[in-house]
Amino acid sequence: LVQQVEKRGVFSFCMCPGGIIAPAATNADELVVNGWSPSKRNNPYANSGMVVQVEKEDVIKYFSKQKIQYQKDSSLLLMNFQAEVEQHCFLAGGGKFIAPAQRLADFTDNQTSSSLPHCSYIPGVSSTNLNEILPAFISNKLREAFKMFGKKLRGKNSWLTNEAIVVATESRTSSPVKIPRLNDTLAHPQLDNFYPCGEGAGYAGGIVSAAMDGERVATEILKKIKAFRLYIN
């Protein structure tokens, strides 16, 4: 599912049939969730990440409005923003990695859910209005995109339903820091034979895009090997 909202992309990510939502934080006092599927795909739930495109100017505007200290030219600006959101979600859940959550239609209508359905997130969920937890420029785009998704997927069982639950937050679909590389060879500009690649280096946002980026890098490495062989022959 893909939708443009205010010149930013909103899209589904990593749909896991028979999936499980799991805690994935790497630091104390931060809340991160992720999804995965057991090999049998026989869990009674399914989950999918929902991603909002975030640009540097979005974060600068958000930090300024919230009066949060930041360095405009810092290469860690987006990582600091990521940590800010994760820490906010941790506090909203009440600690112990309990995740703030909301029924899908309630989230779209900006209403706190009076109850929550069962879900696969084992640490537990706490009913919270996520529109008050997530930065407004993210939650507003999610709400508008969800409405459009509901129109695209009309049918007997509507996609935009309160039987679904939104769990916050999956904030690590791609790296907030991009390792530099040359546009032509894809190698690092200062380190020979070092090729930043995929999600961790900031050049992909999922399994398929990471595989495609890996293919690009492998092709460039192969070109270099062939050129070297021609030279020594």
N, C-alpha and C positions, 0 to 999 in steps of 0.2 A: 504494500500500500504506500503510495507516494502522493504528497500534496504540497503545493507551494502556498505559504501563508506569509504575507508581508515580506516577500522576497527572500524567505528562508525555507529550506526544505524540511518537511516533517515526514518521516517514513518508518515503516515497520522494519524490525531488525531481528534476525536469528529466531525464527519461529520454531519452537520446540514441541512437537507432538508428544503427548504422554509425558510432558515436561515437569520439571521441578524448579522452583525459584529458590535460590540458595544464597546465604550470606557470602560476600566476597571482599570484605574490607581488608586493608593491609595495614591500617594504623588504628590505634586506640581512639575512641570517641568519634569515629567516622562510620557512617552506614552506607554500604554499597551492596546492591543485589545483582544477581546474574541468573541466567537460565540455562538449563541443560536437559537432555533427554537420556534416560537409561536405555540400554541397548534394545530392550524388548518393547519400548515405547508403550508400555501398558499401564502407566500411571493414569489415574482418572482425570488429570488436569492437562491443560496445554497452556503455554505461555509464549509471549513474544515481546521483545523490547520495542519501545517507541522512542524514536530519536528526533530531537530538534537540532537543526544546524545552528551552531554558535560561532560568531565571528568576534574578532578582537574588539571591534568598536562596540559590540553589544555589551561586553564585559566592562569596558571603560565607562560606558554610560551607567551601567548598573552600580559599579563601585562608587562612582561620583554621587549618584542619587542616594545610596545607602551611607554615604560618608565613610567609606572604608578606605584606609590608606593603601595606596598601590603605586608601583612604578610603571609609568606608561610604556616605557621601552623594555621592560623586563621580559626576558625569554620565558620566564616562569609565570607570567600573568595568568594564562588560562589554567595552569595547574593550581594556582592559588584560588582561582574561582571554583574549580572542581572541589577542592578541599572545603571551601566555604559552604557549598551546597551539601556535601556529605556530612559535615559537622552539624548543620542545621537539621538535617533529617534524623540524625542520631538523637539529638535532643528532643525532637518532635515525637519520636517513638517512645521516649521515656527511658532509654538506656537498654542494656542487655541485648542489643541488636534487634529489638522489636522494631518492626518497620511501620512507618505511617502509611495508611492505606485508605482507599475510598472506593465505593462502588462507581463503575464507569459512568453511568448516566448521571449520578449525583455530581461527579467531578465536572462533567460537561455543563450541568446546570448550576454549578458553584454552590452546592448544598452539602453540608456535612452528613455523612451516612449515619443513620440511627443504629444500624447493625452492619456486620460484615459477613459475607459468605465464607465458608471454609476454603482454604487455599493450601498450596503445597509448601509455603514458607514456614519451616519448622520452628524458628525462634518465636514466631507469632507476629500478629499485626495489630495495630491500634488505629481506631477510627479517627481520622484527621482530615480537615479540609486542605487538600494538597495545594489548592490555589493560594493558600496563606503560607505555605512552606516553600514551594518552588519560586524562583524569581519570576516576576510577573511576565517578563518578555518570553519566558519559556511556557508557563502554564497557559497564557492567552493563546499562543500558537497551537498548543496541544488541543485545547478545547475546540478551536475552529476546525482543525484538521479532523478531529474525531467526528464532528458533525458531518463533514464531507465524506468521511469513510462510511458513516451510517447511510448516507444517500446512495453511495456506490454499491453497497452490499445489502440492498433491500431484499426482503424475502420473508418466509414464514418465521424464521428465527432471526430477528434483527441483530445486527452486530452491536449496535449501541444499546446495550442492555444493562440493567442493574444486577444481572446474574454474573457479570464480569467484575473483576476487581483490579484496581490500579495500585501497584505497590511501588513506593519510592525508596531509593532511586538507583537506576542503572546509569551510572555516570562515567563509564569507562569503555565506551564502544570504540574509541580510538584515542591515541595518545594526545595529551594537551600540549606536548612539546614536540616540535618537529626537528629531527636531526638533518642538517643541510646536506644536499647532494647536488651535483651538477646536472643540468637539464639534458645534456647530450649523452654522457656516459653513465649517468646515475650513480657515479662514485662520489665519495666524500671529497670536497674540494681541497682538503689538507692531508688526507690519509690515503695512500695508495692501496688499492685492493680492499678497500672497506666500502661496502655497499649498504647504506641504510635502506631498510625495506619493510613493508608490511605495517601492521597496526602499531607495534611498539615504537617504530621510528616516525610515526605520524603520517604515513602515506596510504592508509587503508582504514576502513571502518567495518570490518566483517570478514567472514571466512572467504567469500567469493572475491571481494575486492582485494584481499590480501594475497590470494592465489594469483590473481591477474597481475598484481604488482610484482610478485615473485617471478612470474613468467617474464615480465619486462626486464627485470634485473638479470635473470639467467641468460636471456638473449644477448644483453650487452656484454656480459662476462664471456660468453661464447665467441662473440665478435673479437674480443680482445685476445683470446687464446688463439683463434685462427690467424689473426694478424701477426702474433708472435711467431707462430709456426712458419708463416710465409717469410718472416724476416730471417730466422735462423737457417732456413733452407737456402 
